[in-house]
Amino acid sequence: MHPALAVIFLTLFSGGGFGIMALTAIVNDFQIDGGLNPLQTVVAVILSLVFVSIGMLSSTAHLANPKNAWRAFTRWRTSWLAREGVFAVLYYPFAVLYLGWVFFTGGTHDTAGLILLNLAGVVGLVTIFCQGMIYAVLRTIRQWNTALVPANFYAMGLAIGATVLAAERVIMGAPADTLVGIALALLAASAVMKGIYYFWIARPGGPTIRTAIGFNRSTVRILEQGHTFGTFLTEEFGHTLPKAKARSIKVMMFVCAFVIPIAALMISLATGEPAFAWIAVLSVIFGIGVERWLFFVEAQHVVNLYHGRQQC
């Protein structure tokens, strides 16, 4: 697929923003490292809202006619895209109300505040699931048609959220041992899950031109293309990436998204140096941004079969 920056930003920043809110709820629910104080909570919720807003606003840039974006909400009964939009909008009232509650009352661990916080966290997690299912239900794209897609969206969003919260605690000079440990565990789990996903899509499988026409007894080759002119599918899903180049980019992605953040968080925890916390945040955002680019660019629609390109 030819990846659009708007969709990359949508899945990257909105997933990270929802991950920040979900981890904020967990930290304050269970008082991890003493919980977040009012200032830390306000900063975390603002960061979550900023991340989600960047993602939601960037999604409109992918529309041919952005003023008709409201129509995306009308098919929520059957469309995962519409459900994502509905839950994303529903997230804002809970997040803003909790932000106001903490700002005016200073209560981060009282019952009313925690109810708002947990509702915002749950709605955010549901939104990530809907976002992943937009791609996972597409049977015409083998690389997306798997439960590993929403699972990876969850892992990446929570990894970003945990890294941001751990870095915030280190930068503000607060205890962060357990929170850094959670971030390290989520980053490692995300790396393993992404490796499983790459192993799965690399296996030979999916449709071929022979299975497409039901002729499996001998070799079949294309004599004429399915179209004489380009179509939306051939333009959007005709972009390919050489395997050698893809491997090099994947190595760089793993280093930036997982290795550097893990090392930087460990150093920042040991030394208390905030610069390494900043490096961890910037590196994980950049690295997972590259992962999102790869996620889209490696997607191959079955329409390519009728243009002489076999699916792998």
ChimeraX commands (.cxc) that place a marker at each C-alpha (Angstrom):
marker #1 position 0.00,0.00,0.00 radius 0.5
marker #1 position 1.06,3.57,-0.57 radius 0.5
marker #1 position 1.11,4.82,3.05 radius 0.5
marker #1 position -0.47,8.18,3.82 radius 0.5
marker #1 position 1.09,10.21,6.64 radius 0.5
marker #1 position -2.41,11.06,7.88 radius 0.5
marker #1 position -3.22,7.41,8.63 radius 0.5
marker #1 position 0.22,6.79,10.14 radius 0.5
marker #1 position -0.25,9.77,12.48 radius 0.5
marker #1 position -3.79,8.64,13.31 radius 0.5
marker #1 position -2.82,5.15,14.44 radius 0.5
marker #1 position 0.43,6.26,16.07 radius 0.5
marker #1 position -0.67,9.24,18.13 radius 0.5
marker #1 position -4.21,8.20,18.98 radius 0.5
marker #1 position -3.01,4.77,20.11 radius 0.5
marker #1 position -0.29,6.39,22.21 radius 0.5
marker #1 position -2.75,8.88,23.70 radius 0.5
marker #1 position -5.22,6.19,24.69 radius 0.5
marker #1 position -2.33,4.16,26.08 radius 0.5
marker #1 position -1.26,7.08,28.29 radius 0.5
marker #1 position -4.76,7.38,29.73 radius 0.5
marker #1 position -5.13,3.64,30.33 radius 0.5
marker #1 position -1.76,3.49,32.13 radius 0.5
marker #1 position -2.64,6.61,34.15 radius 0.5
marker #1 position -5.76,4.81,35.35 radius 0.5
marker #1 position -3.79,1.71,36.31 radius 0.5
marker #1 position -1.11,3.72,38.13 radius 0.5
marker #1 position -3.63,5.74,40.14 radius 0.5
marker #1 position -5.92,2.76,40.78 radius 0.5
marker #1 position -3.17,0.63,42.30 radius 0.5
marker #1 position -1.00,3.47,43.60 radius 0.5
marker #1 position 2.00,2.24,41.63 radius 0.5
marker #1 position 5.12,4.03,42.91 radius 0.5
marker #1 position 2.78,6.03,45.14 radius 0.5
marker #1 position 0.50,7.04,42.26 radius 0.5
marker #1 position 0.63,10.25,40.27 radius 0.5
marker #1 position 0.30,13.50,42.19 radius 0.5
marker #1 position -2.12,16.18,40.87 radius 0.5
marker #1 position 0.52,17.93,38.72 radius 0.5
marker #1 position 1.76,14.67,37.20 radius 0.5
marker #1 position -1.82,13.55,36.56 radius 0.5
marker #1 position -2.74,16.83,34.86 radius 0.5
marker #1 position 0.35,16.63,32.63 radius 0.5
marker #1 position -0.41,12.98,31.73 radius 0.5
marker #1 position -4.05,13.70,30.85 radius 0.5
marker #1 position -3.10,16.77,28.79 radius 0.5
marker #1 position -0.51,14.72,26.91 radius 0.5
marker #1 position -3.13,12.05,26.28 radius 0.5
marker #1 position -5.60,14.61,24.93 radius 0.5
marker #1 position -2.92,16.22,22.74 radius 0.5
marker #1 position -1.85,12.86,21.30 radius 0.5
marker #1 position -5.42,11.77,20.60 radius 0.5
marker #1 position -6.31,15.14,19.07 radius 0.5
marker #1 position -3.28,15.02,16.75 radius 0.5
marker #1 position -4.38,11.58,15.60 radius 0.5
marker #1 position -8.04,12.48,15.12 radius 0.5
marker #1 position -7.31,15.74,13.30 radius 0.5
marker #1 position -4.74,14.11,11.02 radius 0.5
marker #1 position -7.32,11.48,10.01 radius 0.5
marker #1 position -9.40,14.16,8.29 radius 0.5
marker #1 position -6.45,14.93,5.98 radius 0.5
marker #1 position -6.88,11.46,4.46 radius 0.5
marker #1 position -10.42,12.29,3.31 radius 0.5
marker #1 position -11.10,13.53,-0.19 radius 0.5
marker #1 position -13.66,15.94,1.26 radius 0.5
marker #1 position -12.85,16.63,4.95 radius 0.5
marker #1 position -16.08,18.55,5.56 radius 0.5
marker #1 position -17.97,15.29,5.17 radius 0.5
marker #1 position -16.02,13.61,8.00 radius 0.5
marker #1 position -19.20,13.52,10.10 radius 0.5
marker #1 position -20.60,10.86,7.77 radius 0.5
marker #1 position -18.03,8.40,9.17 radius 0.5
marker #1 position -20.13,8.22,12.37 radius 0.5
marker #1 position -23.37,7.15,10.68 radius 0.5
marker #1 position -22.57,3.46,10.05 radius 0.5
marker #1 position -21.59,2.44,13.56 radius 0.5
marker #1 position -23.79,-0.69,13.43 radius 0.5
marker #1 position -21.69,-2.32,10.72 radius 0.5
marker #1 position -18.47,-0.31,10.34 radius 0.5
marker #1 position -15.43,-0.57,12.63 radius 0.5
marker #1 position -14.32,2.81,11.27 radius 0.5
marker #1 position -17.56,4.40,12.46 radius 0.5
marker #1 position -17.24,2.67,15.84 radius 0.5
marker #1 position -13.71,4.00,16.19 radius 0.5
marker #1 position -14.99,7.52,15.55 radius 0.5
marker #1 position -17.88,7.17,18.01 radius 0.5
marker #1 position -15.68,5.89,20.85 radius 0.5
marker #1 position -12.94,8.43,20.09 radius 0.5
marker #1 position -15.43,11.27,20.48 radius 0.5
marker #1 position -16.94,9.62,23.58 radius 0.5
marker #1 position -13.46,9.58,25.12 radius 0.5
marker #1 position -13.21,13.38,25.30 radius 0.5
marker #1 position -15.98,14.11,27.84 radius 0.5
marker #1 position -14.59,11.64,30.38 radius 0.5
marker #1 position -10.99,12.79,29.88 radius 0.5
marker #1 position -11.86,16.50,30.07 radius 0.5
marker #1 position -14.11,16.03,33.10 radius 0.5
marker #1 position -11.37,14.12,34.91 radius 0.5
marker #1 position -8.84,16.79,33.98 radius 0.5
marker #1 position -11.13,19.48,35.38 radius 0.5
marker #1 position -11.80,17.40,38.51 radius 0.5
marker #1 position -8.09,17.05,39.28 radius 0.5
marker #1 position -7.34,20.67,38.41 radius 0.5
marker #1 position -10.03,22.14,40.66 radius 0.5
marker #1 position -10.08,19.60,43.51 radius 0.5
marker #1 position -6.56,18.19,43.48 radius 0.5
marker #1 position -8.08,14.73,44.02 radius 0.5
marker #1 position -6.35,11.98,42.07 radius 0.5
marker #1 position -7.33,9.01,44.25 radius 0.5
marker #1 position -10.91,9.83,45.29 radius 0.5
marker #1 position -13.76,7.64,44.08 radius 0.5
marker #1 position -15.46,10.17,41.76 radius 0.5
marker #1 position -12.20,11.05,40.04 radius 0.5
marker #1 position -11.15,7.43,39.61 radius 0.5
marker #1 position -14.52,6.55,38.06 radius 0.5
marker #1 position -14.04,9.25,35.42 radius 0.5
marker #1 position -10.43,8.20,34.87 radius 0.5
marker #1 position -11.28,4.52,34.45 radius 0.5
marker #1 position -14.16,5.28,32.09 radius 0.5
marker #1 position -11.81,7.35,29.94 radius 0.5
marker #1 position -9.22,4.55,30.01 radius 0.5
marker #1 position -11.73,1.84,29.07 radius 0.5
marker #1 position -13.22,3.92,26.23 radius 0.5
marker #1 position -9.69,4.56,24.96 radius 0.5
marker #1 position -8.87,0.84,24.96 radius 0.5
marker #1 position -12.11,0.05,23.12 radius 0.5
marker #1 position -11.17,2.66,20.53 radius 0.5
marker #1 position -7.78,1.00,19.96 radius 0.5
marker #1 position -9.58,-2.32,19.41 radius 0.5
marker #1 position -11.94,-0.76,16.86 radius 0.5
marker #1 position -8.97,0.83,15.14 radius 0.5
marker #1 position -7.20,-2.51,14.79 radius 0.5
marker #1 position -10.34,-4.26,13.60 radius 0.5
marker #1 position -10.70,-1.79,10.71 radius 0.5
marker #1 position -7.74,-3.59,9.14 radius 0.5
marker #1 position -8.09,-7.07,10.64 radius 0.5
marker #1 position -11.49,-7.71,8.98 radius 0.5
marker #1 position -10.21,-7.06,5.45 radius 0.5
marker #1 position -9.94,-10.53,3.90 radius 0.5
marker #1 position -8.59,-9.07,0.65 radius 0.5
marker #1 position -5.31,-8.11,2.39 radius 0.5
marker #1 position -3.59,-11.13,3.92 radius 0.5
marker #1 position -1.09,-9.08,5.94 radius 0.5
marker #1 position -3.94,-7.40,7.81 radius 0.5
marker #1 position -6.46,-10.22,8.09 radius 0.5
marker #1 position -5.24,-11.57,11.42 radius 0.5
marker #1 position -5.95,-11.13,15.13 radius 0.5
marker #1 position -2.29,-10.12,15.50 radius 0.5
marker #1 position -3.16,-6.67,14.14 radius 0.5
marker #1 position -5.41,-5.43,17.00 radius 0.5
marker #1 position -3.12,-7.24,19.46 radius 0.5
marker #1 position -0.13,-5.30,18.14 radius 0.5
marker #1 position -2.10,-2.04,18.18 radius 0.5
marker #1 position -2.78,-2.65,21.87 radius 0.5
marker #1 position 0.82,-3.54,22.65 radius 0.5
marker #1 position 2.25,-0.51,20.82 radius 0.5
marker #1 position -0.25,1.95,22.31 radius 0.5
marker #1 position 0.37,0.74,25.85 radius 0.5
marker #1 position 4.14,0.69,25.28 radius 0.5
marker #1 position 4.06,4.34,24.22 radius 0.5
marker #1 position 1.82,5.22,27.17 radius 0.5
marker #1 position 4.05,3.45,29.70 radius 0.5
marker #1 position 7.21,5.01,28.25 radius 0.5
marker #1 position 5.72,8.51,28.41 radius 0.5
marker #1 position 4.52,8.07,32.01 radius 0.5
marker #1 position 7.82,6.54,33.15 radius 0.5
marker #1 position 9.74,9.37,31.50 radius 0.5
marker #1 position 7.45,11.95,33.09 radius 0.5
marker #1 position 8.13,10.52,36.56 radius 0.5
marker #1 position 11.90,10.50,35.98 radius 0.5
marker #1 position 11.90,14.05,34.59 radius 0.5
marker #1 position 9.91,15.29,37.59 radius 0.5
marker #1 position 12.23,13.51,40.00 radius 0.5
marker #1 position 9.55,11.17,41.40 radius 0.5
marker #1 position 9.97,7.45,42.26 radius 0.5
marker #1 position 9.61,5.44,39.06 radius 0.5
marker #1 position 11.10,1.98,39.67 radius 0.5
marker #1 position 7.90,0.00,39.14 radius 0.5
marker #1 position 6.63,2.21,36.34 radius 0.5
marker #1 position 9.90,1.93,34.44 radius 0.5
marker #1 position 9.71,-1.85,34.95 radius 0.5
marker #1 position 6.20,-1.87,33.45 radius 0.5
marker #1 position 7.41,0.19,30.50 radius 0.5
marker #1 position 10.34,-2.17,29.92 radius 0.5
marker #1 position 8.03,-5.19,30.05 radius 0.5
marker #1 position 5.55,-3.65,27.60 radius 0.5
marker #1 position 8.34,-2.62,25.21 radius 0.5
marker #1 position 9.80,-6.14,25.31 radius 0.5
marker #1 position 6.35,-7.72,24.84 radius 0.5
marker #1 position 5.65,-5.39,21.90 radius 0.5
marker #1 position 8.95,-6.39,20.28 radius 0.5
marker #1 position 8.11,-10.10,20.65 radius 0.5
marker #1 position 4.59,-9.65,19.29 radius 0.5
marker #1 position 5.86,-7.65,16.34 radius 0.5
marker #1 position 8.42,-10.35,15.63 radius 0.5
marker #1 position 5.65,-12.97,15.65 radius 0.5
marker #1 position 3.63,-10.82,13.24 radius 0.5
marker #1 position 6.56,-10.47,10.81 radius 0.5
marker #1 position 7.20,-14.21,10.98 radius 0.5
marker #1 position 3.53,-14.88,10.21 radius 0.5
marker #1 position 3.27,-12.57,7.18 radius 0.5
marker #1 position 6.57,-13.89,5.79 radius 0.5
marker #1 position 5.24,-17.46,5.54 radius 0.5
marker #1 position 4.10,-18.47,2.05 radius 0.5
marker #1 position 0.33,-18.44,1.98 radius 0.5
marker #1 position -2.76,-16.64,0.84 radius 0.5
marker #1 position -4.32,-16.60,-2.61 radius 0.5
marker #1 position -2.45,-17.07,-5.88 radius 0.5
marker #1 position -3.54,-16.57,-9.45 radius 0.5
marker #1 position -4.21,-20.33,-9.61 radius 0.5
marker #1 position -6.50,-20.38,-6.58 radius 0.5
marker #1 position -8.17,-17.20,-7.81 radius 0.5
marker #1 position -9.33,-18.88,-11.02 radius 0.5
marker #1 position -9.69,-22.37,-9.52 radius 0.5
marker #1 position -7.00,-23.95,-11.72 radius 0.5
marker #1 position -4.46,-25.69,-9.49 radius 0.5
marker #1 position -3.01,-28.45,-11.68 radius 0.5
marker #1 position -0.32,-26.48,-13.52 radius 0.5
marker #1 position 1.40,-23.14,-13.71 radius 0.5
marker #1 position -0.71,-20.15,-14.74 radius 0.5
marker #1 position 0.63,-16.82,-15.93 radius 0.5
marker #1 position -0.99,-13.52,-16.79 radius 0.5
marker #1 position -1.20,-12.66,-20.50 radius 0.5
marker #1 position -3.20,-9.45,-20.14 radius 0.5
marker #1 position -3.70,-7.18,-17.14 radius 0.5
marker #1 position -7.07,-6.93,-15.49 radius 0.5
marker #1 position -7.34,-3.21,-16.35 radius 0.5
marker #1 position -5.90,-1.01,-19.06 radius 0.5
marker #1 position -5.98,2.01,-16.74 radius 0.5
marker #1 position -5.14,2.44,-13.08 radius 0.5
marker #1 position -7.81,2.14,-10.43 radius 0.5
marker #1 position -8.02,3.18,-6.78 radius 0.5
marker #1 position -6.82,-0.26,-5.68 radius 0.5
marker #1 position -3.88,-0.39,-8.09 radius 0.5
marker #1 position -2.79,3.12,-7.10 radius 0.5
marker #1 position -3.22,2.63,-3.35 radius 0.5
marker #1 position -2.01,-0.97,-3.11 radius 0.5
marker #1 position 0.48,-1.14,-5.96 radius 0.5
marker #1 position 3.35,0.19,-3.85 radius 0.5
marker #1 position 5.92,-2.49,-3.00 radius 0.5
marker #1 position 9.08,-2.62,-0.91 radius 0.5
marker #1 position 12.08,-4.79,-1.88 radius 0.5
marker #1 position 12.66,-7.54,0.68 radius 0.5
marker #1 position 16.26,-6.56,1.39 radius 0.5
marker #1 position 15.27,-2.95,2.01 radius 0.5
marker #1 position 12.33,-4.05,4.17 radius 0.5
marker #1 position 14.64,-6.16,6.36 radius 0.5
marker #1 position 17.01,-3.22,6.87 radius 0.5
marker #1 position 14.15,-0.89,7.81 radius 0.5
marker #1 position 12.74,-3.49,10.21 radius 0.5
marker #1 position 16.09,-3.78,11.99 radius 0.5
marker #1 position 16.21,0.01,12.32 radius 0.5
marker #1 position 12.62,0.02,13.58 radius 0.5
marker #1 position 13.35,-2.57,16.28 radius 0.5
marker #1 position 16.38,-0.59,17.42 radius 0.5
marker #1 position 14.53,2.74,17.56 radius 0.5
marker #1 position 11.20,1.46,18.90 radius 0.5
marker #1 position 12.45,-1.01,21.48 radius 0.5
marker #1 position 16.22,-1.26,22.05 radius 0.5
marker #1 position 16.98,2.44,22.48 radius 0.5
marker #1 position 13.92,3.19,24.70 radius 0.5
marker #1 position 14.68,0.20,26.93 radius 0.5
marker #1 position 18.33,1.19,27.31 radius 0.5
marker #1 position 17.49,4.89,27.78 radius 0.5
marker #1 position 14.87,4.18,30.46 radius 0.5
marker #1 position 17.25,1.93,32.36 radius 0.5
marker #1 position 20.00,4.57,32.25 radius 0.5
marker #1 position 17.61,7.36,33.27 radius 0.5
marker #1 position 16.37,5.30,36.21 radius 0.5
marker #1 position 19.89,4.49,37.35 radius 0.5
marker #1 position 21.28,8.02,36.95 radius 0.5
marker #1 position 18.18,10.19,37.31 radius 0.5
marker #1 position 19.27,12.02,34.17 radius 0.5
marker #1 position 16.16,13.42,32.42 radius 0.5
marker #1 position 17.88,13.63,29.02 radius 0.5
marker #1 position 17.72,9.84,28.67 radius 0.5
marker #1 position 14.00,9.89,29.52 radius 0.5
marker #1 position 13.44,12.34,26.67 radius 0.5
marker #1 position 15.47,10.10,24.36 radius 0.5
marker #1 position 13.28,7.13,25.29 radius 0.5
marker #1 position 10.07,9.00,24.46 radius 0.5
marker #1 position 11.31,10.46,21.17 radius 0.5
marker #1 position 12.84,7.16,20.08 radius 0.5
marker #1 position 9.73,5.06,20.80 radius 0.5
marker #1 position 7.48,7.51,18.95 radius 0.5
marker #1 position 9.79,7.60,15.94 radius 0.5
marker #1 position 10.35,3.84,15.95 radius 0.5
marker #1 position 6.66,2.93,16.19 radius 0.5
marker #1 position 5.97,5.54,13.52 radius 0.5
marker #1 position 8.32,3.57,11.25 radius 0.5
marker #1 position 6.53,0.36,12.30 radius 0.5
marker #1 position 3.22,1.92,11.22 radius 0.5
marker #1 position 4.72,2.92,7.87 radius 0.5
marker #1 position 5.88,-0.66,7.34 radius 0.5
marker #1 position 2.46,-1.96,8.38 radius 0.5
marker #1 position 0.84,-0.06,5.53 radius 0.5
marker #1 position 3.55,-0.33,2.89 radius 0.5
marker #1 position 3.74,-4.14,3.13 radius 0.5
marker #1 position -0.02,-4.58,2.65 radius 0.5
marker #1 position -0.76,-6.28,-0.67 radius 0.5
marker #1 position -4.31,-6.37,-2.03 radius 0.5
marker #1 position -5.42,-9.46,-3.99 radius 0.5
marker #1 position -6.11,-7.19,-6.98 radius 0.5
marker #1 position -2.37,-7.37,-7.63 radius 0.5
marker #1 position -2.83,-10.98,-8.72 radius 0.5
marker #1 position -4.54,-9.77,-11.88 radius 0.5
marker #1 position -1.58,-7.56,-12.69 radius 0.5
marker #1 position 0.99,-10.35,-12.63 radius 0.5
marker #1 position 2.23,-9.91,-9.05 radius 0.5
marker #1 position 1.99,-13.03,-6.92 radius 0.5
marker #1 position 1.19,-12.74,-3.23 radius 0.5
marker #1 position 3.78,-14.02,-0.77 radius 0.5
marker link #1:1,2 radius 0.2
marker link #1:2,3 radius 0.2
marker link #1:3,4 radius 0.2
marker link #1:4,5 radius 0.2
marker link #1:5,6 radius 0.2
marker link #1:6,7 radius 0.2
marker link #1:7,8 radius 0.2
marker link #1:8,9 radius 0.2
marker link #1:9,10 radius 0.2
marker link #1:10,11 radius 0.2
marker link #1:11,12 radius 0.2
marker link #1:12,13 radius 0.2
marker link #1:13,14 radius 0.2
marker link #1:14,15 radius 0.2
marker link #1:15,16 radius 0.2
marker link #1:16,17 radius 0.2
marker link #1:17,18 radius 0.2
marker link #1:18,19 radius 0.2
marker link #1:19,20 radius 0.2
marker link #1:20,21 radius 0.2
marker link #1:21,22 radius 0.2
marker link #1:22,23 radius 0.2
marker link #1:23,24 radius 0.2
marker link #1:24,25 radius 0.2
marker link #1:25,26 radius 0.2
marker link #1:26,27 radius 0.2
marker link #1:27,28 radius 0.2
marker link #1:28,29 radius 0.2
marker link #1:29,30 radius 0.2
marker link #1:30,31 radius 0.2
marker link #1:31,32 radius 0.2
marker link #1:32,33 radius 0.2
marker link #1:33,34 radius 0.2
marker link #1:34,35 radius 0.2
marker link #1:35,36 radius 0.2
marker link #1:36,37 radius 0.2
marker link #1:37,38 radius 0.2
marker link #1:38,39 radius 0.2
marker link #1:39,40 radius 0.2
marker link #1:40,41 radius 0.2
marker link #1:41,42 radius 0.2
marker link #1:42,43 radius 0.2
marker link #1:43,44 radius 0.2
marker link #1:44,45 radius 0.2
marker link #1:45,46 radius 0.2
marker link #1:46,47 radius 0.2
marker link #1:47,48 radius 0.2
marker link #1:48,49 radius 0.2
marker link #1:49,50 radius 0.2
marker link #1:50,51 radius 0.2
marker link #1:51,52 radius 0.2
marker link #1:52,53 radius 0.2
marker link #1:53,54 radius 0.2
marker link #1:54,55 radius 0.2
marker link #1:55,56 radius 0.2
marker link #1:56,57 radius 0.2
marker link #1:57,58 radius 0.2
marker link #1:58,59 radius 0.2
marker link #1:59,60 radius 0.2
marker link #1:60,61 radius 0.2
marker link #1:61,62 radius 0.2
marker link #1:62,63 radius 0.2
marker link #1:63,64 radius 0.2
marker link #1:64,65 radius 0.2
marker link #1:65,66 radius 0.2
marker link #1:66,67 radius 0.2
marker link #1:67,68 radius 0.2
marker link #1:68,69 radius 0.2
marker link #1:69,70 radius 0.2
marker link #1:70,71 radius 0.2
marker link #1:71,72 radius 0.2
marker link #1:72,73 radius 0.2
marker link #1:73,74 radius 0.2
marker link #1:74,75 radius 0.2
marker link #1:75,76 radius 0.2
marker link #1:76,77 radius 0.2
marker link #1:77,78 radius 0.2
marker link #1:78,79 radius 0.2
marker link #1:79,80 radius 0.2
marker link #1:80,81 radius 0.2
marker link #1:81,82 radius 0.2
marker link #1:82,83 radius 0.2
marker link #1:83,84 radius 0.2
marker link #1:84,85 radius 0.2
marker link #1:85,86 radius 0.2
marker link #1:86,87 radius 0.2
marker link #1:87,88 radius 0.2
marker link #1:88,89 radius 0.2
marker link #1:89,90 radius 0.2
marker link #1:90,91 radius 0.2
marker link #1:91,92 radius 0.2
marker link #1:92,93 radius 0.2
marker link #1:93,94 radius 0.2
marker link #1:94,95 radius 0.2
marker link #1:95,96 radius 0.2
marker link #1:96,97 radius 0.2
marker link #1:97,98 radius 0.2
marker link #1:98,99 radius 0.2
marker link #1:99,100 radius 0.2
marker link #1:100,101 radius 0.2
marker link #1:101,102 radius 0.2
marker link #1:102,103 radius 0.2
marker link #1:103,104 radius 0.2
marker link #1:104,105 radius 0.2
marker link #1:105,106 radius 0.2
marker link #1:106,107 radius 0.2
marker link #1:107,108 radius 0.2
marker link #1:108,109 radius 0.2
marker link #1:109,110 radius 0.2
marker link #1:110,111 radius 0.2
marker link #1:111,112 radius 0.2
marker link #1:112,113 radius 0.2
marker link #1:113,114 radius 0.2
marker link #1:114,115 radius 0.2
marker link #1:115,116 radius 0.2
marker link #1:116,117 radius 0.2
marker link #1:117,118 radius 0.2
marker link #1:118,119 radius 0.2
marker link #1:119,120 radius 0.2
marker link #1:120,121 radius 0.2
marker link #1:121,122 radius 0.2
marker link #1:122,123 radius 0.2
marker link #1:123,124 radius 0.2
marker link #1:124,125 radius 0.2
marker link #1:125,126 radius 0.2
marker link #1:126,127 radius 0.2
marker link #1:127,128 radius 0.2
marker link #1:128,129 radius 0.2
marker link #1:129,130 radius 0.2
marker link #1:130,131 radius 0.2
marker link #1:131,132 radius 0.2
marker link #1:132,133 radius 0.2
marker link #1:133,134 radius 0.2
marker link #1:134,135 radius 0.2
marker link #1:135,136 radius 0.2
marker link #1:136,137 radius 0.2
marker link #1:137,138 radius 0.2
marker link #1:138,139 radius 0.2
marker link #1:139,140 radius 0.2
marker link #1:140,141 radius 0.2
marker link #1:141,142 radius 0.2
marker link #1:142,143 radius 0.2
marker link #1:143,144 radius 0.2
marker link #1:144,145 radius 0.2
marker link #1:145,146 radius 0.2
marker link #1:146,147 radius 0.2
marker link #1:147,148 radius 0.2
marker link #1:148,149 radius 0.2
marker link #1:149,150 radius 0.2
marker link #1:150,151 radius 0.2
marker link #1:151,152 radius 0.2
marker link #1:152,153 radius 0.2
marker link #1:153,154 radius 0.2
marker link #1:154,155 radius 0.2
marker link #1:155,156 radius 0.2
marker link #1:156,157 radius 0.2
marker link #1:157,158 radius 0.2
marker link #1:158,159 radius 0.2
marker link #1:159,160 radius 0.2
marker link #1:160,161 radius 0.2
marker link #1:161,162 radius 0.2
marker link #1:162,163 radius 0.2
marker link #1:163,164 radius 0.2
marker link #1:164,165 radius 0.2
marker link #1:165,166 radius 0.2
marker link #1:166,167 radius 0.2
marker link #1:167,168 radius 0.2
marker link #1:168,169 radius 0.2
marker link #1:169,170 radius 0.2
marker link #1:170,171 radius 0.2
marker link #1:171,172 radius 0.2
marker link #1:172,173 radius 0.2
marker link #1:173,174 radius 0.2
marker link #1:174,175 radius 0.2
marker link #1:175,176 radius 0.2
marker link #1:176,177 radius 0.2
marker link #1:177,178 radius 0.2
marker link #1:178,179 radius 0.2
marker link #1:179,180 radius 0.2
marker link #1:180,181 radius 0.2
marker link #1:181,182 radius 0.2
marker link #1:182,183 radius 0.2
marker link #1:183,184 radius 0.2
marker link #1:184,185 radius 0.2
marker link #1:185,186 radius 0.2
marker link #1:186,187 radius 0.2
marker link #1:187,188 radius 0.2
marker link #1:188,189 radius 0.2
marker link #1:189,190 radius 0.2
marker link #1:190,191 radius 0.2
marker link #1:191,192 radius 0.2
marker link #1:192,193 radius 0.2
marker link #1:193,194 radius 0.2
marker link #1:194,195 radius 0.2
marker link #1:195,196 radius 0.2
marker link #1:196,197 radius 0.2
marker link #1:197,198 radius 0.2
marker link #1:198,199 radius 0.2
marker link #1:199,200 radius 0.2
marker link #1:200,201 radius 0.2
marker link #1:201,202 radius 0.2
marker link #1:202,203 radius 0.2
marker link #1:203,204 radius 0.2
marker link #1:204,205 radius 0.2
marker link #1:205,206 radius 0.2
marker link #1:206,207 radius 0.2
marker link #1:207,208 radius 0.2
marker link #1:208,209 radius 0.2
marker link #1:209,210 radius 0.2
marker link #1:210,211 radius 0.2
marker link #1:211,212 radius 0.2
marker link #1:212,213 radius 0.2
marker link #1:213,214 radius 0.2
marker link #1:214,215 radius 0.2
marker link #1:215,216 radius 0.2
marker link #1:216,217 radius 0.2
marker link #1:217,218 radius 0.2
marker link #1:218,219 radius 0.2
marker link #1:219,220 radius 0.2
marker link #1:220,221 radius 0.2
marker link #1:221,222 radius 0.2
marker link #1:222,223 radius 0.2
marker link #1:223,224 radius 0.2
marker link #1:224,225 radius 0.2
marker link #1:225,226 radius 0.2
marker link #1:226,227 radius 0.2
marker link #1:227,228 radius 0.2
marker link #1:228,229 radius 0.2
marker link #1:229,230 radius 0.2
marker link #1:230,231 radius 0.2
marker link #1:231,232 radius 0.2
marker link #1:232,233 radius 0.2
marker link #1:233,234 radius 0.2
marker link #1:234,235 radius 0.2
marker link #1:235,236 radius 0.2
marker link #1:236,237 radius 0.2
marker link #1:237,238 radius 0.2
marker link #1:238,239 radius 0.2
marker link #1:239,240 radius 0.2
marker link #1:240,241 radius 0.2
marker link #1:241,242 radius 0.2
marker link #1:242,243 radius 0.2
marker link #1:243,244 radius 0.2
marker link #1:244,245 radius 0.2
marker link #1:245,246 radius 0.2
marker link #1:246,247 radius 0.2
marker link #1:247,248 radius 0.2
marker link #1:248,249 radius 0.2
marker link #1:249,250 radius 0.2
marker link #1:250,251 radius 0.2
marker link #1:251,252 radius 0.2
marker link #1:252,253 radius 0.2
marker link #1:253,254 radius 0.2
marker link #1:254,255 radius 0.2
marker link #1:255,256 radius 0.2
marker link #1:256,257 radius 0.2
marker link #1:257,258 radius 0.2
marker link #1:258,259 radius 0.2
marker link #1:259,260 radius 0.2
marker link #1:260,261 radius 0.2
marker link #1:261,262 radius 0.2
marker link #1:262,263 radius 0.2
marker link #1:263,264 radius 0.2
marker link #1:264,265 radius 0.2
marker link #1:265,266 radius 0.2
marker link #1:266,267 radius 0.2
marker link #1:267,268 radius 0.2
marker link #1:268,269 radius 0.2
marker link #1:269,270 radius 0.2
marker link #1:270,271 radius 0.2
marker link #1:271,272 radius 0.2
marker link #1:272,273 radius 0.2
marker link #1:273,274 radius 0.2
marker link #1:274,275 radius 0.2
marker link #1:275,276 radius 0.2
marker link #1:276,277 radius 0.2
marker link #1:277,278 radius 0.2
marker link #1:278,279 radius 0.2
marker link #1:279,280 radius 0.2
marker link #1:280,281 radius 0.2
marker link #1:281,282 radius 0.2
marker link #1:282,283 radius 0.2
marker link #1:283,284 radius 0.2
marker link #1:284,285 radius 0.2
marker link #1:285,286 radius 0.2
marker link #1:286,287 radius 0.2
marker link #1:287,288 radius 0.2
marker link #1:288,289 radius 0.2
marker link #1:289,290 radius 0.2
marker link #1:290,291 radius 0.2
marker link #1:291,292 radius 0.2
marker link #1:292,293 radius 0.2
marker link #1:293,294 radius 0.2
marker link #1:294,295 radius 0.2
marker link #1:295,296 radius 0.2
marker link #1:296,297 radius 0.2
marker link #1:297,298 radius 0.2
marker link #1:298,299 radius 0.2
marker link #1:299,300 radius 0.2
marker link #1:300,301 radius 0.2
marker link #1:301,302 radius 0.2
marker link #1:302,303 radius 0.2
marker link #1:303,304 radius 0.2
marker link #1:304,305 radius 0.2
marker link #1:305,306 radius 0.2
marker link #1:306,307 radius 0.2
marker link #1:307,308 radius 0.2
marker link #1:308,309 radius 0.2
marker link #1:309,310 radius 0.2
marker link #1:310,311 radius 0.2
marker link #1:311,312 radius 0.2
view
